[in-house]
Amino acid sequence: MVKVDLTGCDSFVKKEQFEEYVKKALEAQKVLEEETGAGNDFLGWQHLPSVIGKEQLDDCLSVVNCWVGKQIDLVVVIGIGGSYLGAKAAIEALSHSFANHLSSHGPKVVFAGENLSEDYTAELIDLVQLRNAACVVISKSGTTTEPAVAFRLVKNLLEETYGKEEARERIVAITDKARGALKSLSNQEGYKTFVIEDNIGGRFSVLTPVGLVPIALAGFDIEAMVHGAQEAELVLSERSAANPAVQYAAMRNLLYDGGRKIELFASFNPKLQYLGEWFKQLFGESEGKDGKGIFPASVIFTTDLHSMGQYIQDGLRILFETVVTVENAQRSVTIPSDPQNLDGLNYLAGKHVEHCNRMAQLGTKMAHIDGGVPNLDIRIDKLDEYHLGQLFYFFEKVCGISAYVLGVNPFNQPGVEAYKKNMFKLLEKPGY
Ligand code: PA5
């Protein structure tokens, strides 16, 4: 199970204060689980892992089988926010770091509709034209502009290249069961469609087809991911001060109330860069409202110790860091000895690269604590589908509890509408 070690906060908070916040977190957990809090019509994610059946997983896998049959080598996944980041985070975490430069058996998954850059879009079109392509379009509302623009272009391209009939078999839509332009378009065009249930918000949807279909298409084991999440659902529903989700939620609120307004998600594993992006969206969109909320940021170490390291060590003392550690590397590389030792590195000869990484992590933790940055340590055994499933569910649960301790509704995002209204007006959308 996900492990949480809060000893890196010992010099910043008092035991009694922490116990008080654990009580608050336990109350918030009760409200969340008994579905009596704000936004309680968006709690479908809570029992999602235990209710997903084999039939639903098989349905996701049917897309993989169909497209393997067509020898599809490129899948464009179109979506933004919660309709994008979970799949992106999982695929980046589980893929070979240089997958784009290696040949592979299955299709490559690329993402679109998460920006409005014309150059990005033109380059996407270049790629789709070169490859045997298919597309998964994801939008719960079915009306979001960025994915709608990308989908119109990719749909046209597929229809021009393969004809309307064949294009239909190369498009899968994941959307609301009744509302939105994407739903009506999909019905009309006869696309295979997956439903995003009403009671699951975008940023809590990674364990629905929103995440599972792209992750399966990238060749990963969605059954194992769901099993991991099931385990987390069970363990994290314990109403106990020892529950790691309760402990973490309690500590981040205590630190926030003590003036630590920024949470840095950090990892010494670059494969977790997009998990950091997913984390920022989950917490930022859930907590940042009503003039309140921890500002989530993310860094990858040791890379960012050479950019953000200075600020973290010495800048304004409003930070705490949450470090996500994968305890066991999957591969083994040792540093060779060199007879001349011109680089002076023979003191590391025979040592694993990961050993150096661990020592860098330990050294960083000590330095940051000394510099006034509380450290929250979150660990998983290894980076595979099962543990990633646990981690996704863990952060979702923490987010629900934490936001209730903070006193906000975690399941709405009214602030996101402001830019849209201005943009629509500037684009002269009818009605604005
Ligand atoms: O978490 C959320 O609800 C949002 O980030 C949405 O996922 C995002 O705005 C995309 O919305 P939609 O799936 O309706 O296109």
Residues whose N, C-alpha, C, O or C-beta is under 5 A from the ligand:
A	BS01	PA5	I80 G81 G82 S83 I138 S139 K140 S141 G142 T144 G201 G202 R203
